[in-house]
Structures are given as C-alpha cells and as structure tokens.
Amino acid sequence: MSDSNIESFQPATPPPAADAPAPRPLHLRMPAIVLFVLGVLILIGGIANFIPGGIWTGPAFAFSGVLLFALSFIRLPQATNADEPPMSGVQKVMGIFYEPTRVFRNLRAHPHWLAALLVIAAINALYTAAFTQRLTAEVIVNYTMEKLAESPIKPPPERMEKAKEDALQQAKQPIQQIQTAAKSFVKVFVGGTFIAALCLLGVLAFGGRINFWQAFAAMLYASLPIAVVSKILSLVILYVKAPADIHPILGAETLVQDNLGVLFAPAEHPALFVLGSAIGVLSFYGLWLWAKGLANAGQKVSSSAAWGVSITLWILGLIFGMIFATLFSSFIS
C-alpha cells in the first residue's frame, strides 16, 4: 500500500456547502459488517472447538463491528480549512514526532485515523509476542495464577486449573497467538473510542467545540509516539536484562523506568507506586501531546480547555489505577 492511499479506508470527502449538514462516514459500514460476520464465524468455530480460543476472540470482533457501524452514524466535521489536502498516513505517522502541530491541524479537516491505529496495535502485538517468547509462557502463566490465588477474587481450584490450561494454550498455540495479536487491534480501537468520547464531553464542558472524529484521530496520533518509543525501548531492555529480573506482569506493559515509580516497592506501597509511575518523561510528553492534539484538531478549543481536559482525564486515570493497584496489589508485588 503506497503512502498516498494507506488510509483509503477513510476516503477524503469533499467539503459540503455551508448550509448543508456534514456527511456521515458511510464507508465504515462495510468493514463493520465484515468484522461482525467474521466475529460470529470465529465464535461459532470456538463453540464447536474448531477454532481454539474463538469463544473469546469472536465476541471481540463482533463487538468492534457493531461499534464501528454505530460510529458511522456520527457526522464528519465541517472544518474551515477543508481546502488543505490531507496528509498521507505515512506523513502523519512520521510527522507526529517532529511536527505534531501540523499533523493535528490537518486532522481538523481530515480526521483519518487508520494509520495510527495500525501502528499502535502492531507495535503492541510485536512486544507482547517478544515478551512471551523471552520469558516463556510457563513463567508468565504460573506467576499470574499464583498471584490470582492470593487475590480477593480467588476462583475455585478446579477453575484455576482450567484457567491455567487455557492460558498456556493461548500463549503457545500459533492460532491463538494470531488471535491475541488481532485482539490488540480491537483493544486499541475500543479503548480509543472510549477516550475520544470522554475528550468530546470534556471539551464541551470547558466551553469548546470538537467533532468526535477529530477527538478520536487526535487521541490516536497523540498516543502513537508514546507507544512506539516505550515499546521499542522495552524491546531493547527485554533482550539486555536477564529474564529472571523481569516482572512477568508489570513488564508485559513496559520495561522503561523513566518515572518516580522506582522509588516505591509495589508490594508495600501499591498506590504510591502507581502515582510515581505516572510522573515521568513519557507520561508528561503524552500529556503535552494530548493537550496539543485537542487544541489543534478541534474547531474551537482553547489551550486552557485542552489542558484542562487532558489533566482531568490524566487524574481520573491515575485515581482508578491507584484504586485497582490497592485492591489487587498481589499482581504487582
């Protein structure tokens, strides 16, 4: 796929007349139907034991198809700079590192997001596969099951054994490894949709104006540099450190320690560990990108409103993370 059509999934739409309503992204409906049908088929294969793990992958695909179809009813923005030609996917993926303002401003008129989603999901899937191969499935699953047995939601022993077998199969079988990689795309899409909706509500609460697709594209591209940098550095650290020195659960997300989390022992101070982990170079870089993305991708979003929304969501995420870490501290010990 060439640079010019990497995001043909979202074809450019000619600007409507000033008094005409903005068009809807109807081109999303066919991919949505394909995702839904594929999810149903995978689910049926999982129920029939024809596709291992399909009973979980199928619903994930079907839900993403339903969500994408529902989003196709949301109108595209009517931007004032619609005469500006859209940047290609490769231009935006590269440009977000050294000219983020230009990328976000282009997203105001052309909120194409597919390239960002593909890059984020692909780098996440690559790191997950490398992490599992480096530490081995047995080490990761055994550690997770041990911590699950210590948690408040400890299941019965027979269910624990079944869960362990299923987890080992998922980590070892090639078909399940492919499904795990595919589900990372669903995770990024669904998670990005949720965050974009919160950003939309936040901007409106602060008196600004932004279209959902502008918020969605801005959030994906704002998250892209953090995902790429953290995962690439983590891949390097993964093969530099001894596997025995890598945490089987915390390391699955990132191995980069550029924050104050290193000052606290997770087992003794789980809430402070999460708080410290949120205070770091990449965290603040991501916060800055979020604010810049909302301010430049929206039709009417002041810098103060963009920072207000970004900081509010950062604090909410931090609070939920601290609560979860306190309730399930055994998993990060």
Rosetta blueprint (number, residue, H / E / L):
1 M L
2 S L
3 D H
4 S H
5 N H
6 I L
7 E L
8 S L
9 F L
10 Q L
11 P L
12 A L
13 T L
14 P L
15 P L
16 P L
17 A L
18 A L
19 D L
20 A L
21 P L
22 A L
23 P L
24 R L
25 P L
26 L H
27 H H
28 L H
29 R H
30 M H
31 P H
32 A H
33 I H
34 V H
35 L H
36 F H
37 V H
38 L H
39 G H
40 V H
41 L H
42 I H
43 L H
44 I H
45 G H
46 G H
47 I H
48 A L
49 N L
50 F L
51 I L
52 P L
53 G L
54 G H
55 I H
56 W H
57 T H
58 G H
59 P H
60 A H
61 F H
62 A H
63 F H
64 S H
65 G H
66 V H
67 L H
68 L H
69 F H
70 A H
71 L H
72 S L
73 F L
74 I L
75 R L
76 L L
77 P L
78 Q L
79 A L
80 T L
81 N L
82 A L
83 D L
84 E L
85 P L
86 P L
87 M L
88 S L
89 G H
90 V H
91 Q H
92 K H
93 V H
94 M H
95 G H
96 I H
97 F H
98 Y H
99 E L
100 P H
101 T H
102 R H
103 V H
104 F H
105 R H
106 N H
107 L H
108 R H
109 A H
110 H L
111 P L
112 H L
113 W L
114 L H
115 A H
116 A H
117 L H
118 L H
119 V H
120 I H
121 A H
122 A H
123 I H
124 N H
125 A H
126 L H
127 Y H
128 T H
129 A H
130 A H
131 F H
132 T H
133 Q H
134 R H
135 L H
136 T L
137 A H
138 E H
139 V H
140 I H
141 V H
142 N H
143 Y H
144 T H
145 M H
146 E H
147 K H
148 L H
149 A H
150 E H
151 S L
152 P L
153 I L
154 K L
155 P L
156 P L
157 P H
158 E H
159 R H
160 M H
161 E H
162 K H
163 A H
164 K H
165 E H
166 D H
167 A H
168 L H
169 Q H
170 Q H
171 A H
172 K H
173 Q L
174 P H
175 I H
176 Q H
177 Q H
178 I H
179 Q H
180 T H
181 A H
182 A H
183 K H
184 S H
185 F H
186 V H
187 K H
188 V H
189 F H
190 V H
191 G H
192 G H
193 T H
194 F H
195 I H
196 A H
197 A H
198 L H
199 C H
200 L H
201 L H
202 G H
203 V H
204 L H
205 A H
206 F L
207 G L
208 G L
209 R E
210 I L
211 N L
212 F H
213 W H
214 Q H
215 A H
216 F H
217 A H
218 A H
219 M H
220 L H
221 Y H
222 A H
223 S H
224 L H
225 P H
226 I H
227 A H
228 V H
229 V H
230 S H
231 K H
232 I H
233 L H
234 S H
235 L H
236 V H
237 I H
238 L H
239 Y H
240 V H
241 K L
242 A L
243 P H
244 A H
245 D H
246 I L
247 H L
248 P L
249 I L
250 L H
251 G H
252 A H
253 E L
254 T L
255 L L
256 V L
257 Q L
258 D L
259 N E
260 L H
261 G H
262 V H
263 L H
264 F L
265 A L
266 P L
267 A L
268 E L
269 H L
270 P H
271 A H
272 L H
273 F H
274 V H
275 L H
276 G H
277 S H
278 A L
279 I L
280 G E
281 V H
282 L H
283 S H
284 F H
285 Y H
286 G H
287 L H
288 W H
289 L H
290 W H
291 A H
292 K H
293 G H
294 L H
295 A H
296 N H
297 A H
298 G L
299 Q L
300 K E
301 V L
302 S L
303 S H
304 S H
305 A H
306 A H
307 W H
308 G H
309 V H
310 S H
311 I H
312 T H
313 L H
314 W H
315 I H
316 L H
317 G H
318 L H
319 I H
320 F H
321 G H
322 M H
323 I H
324 F H
325 A H
326 T H
327 L H
328 F L
329 S H
330 S H
331 F H
332 I H
333 S L
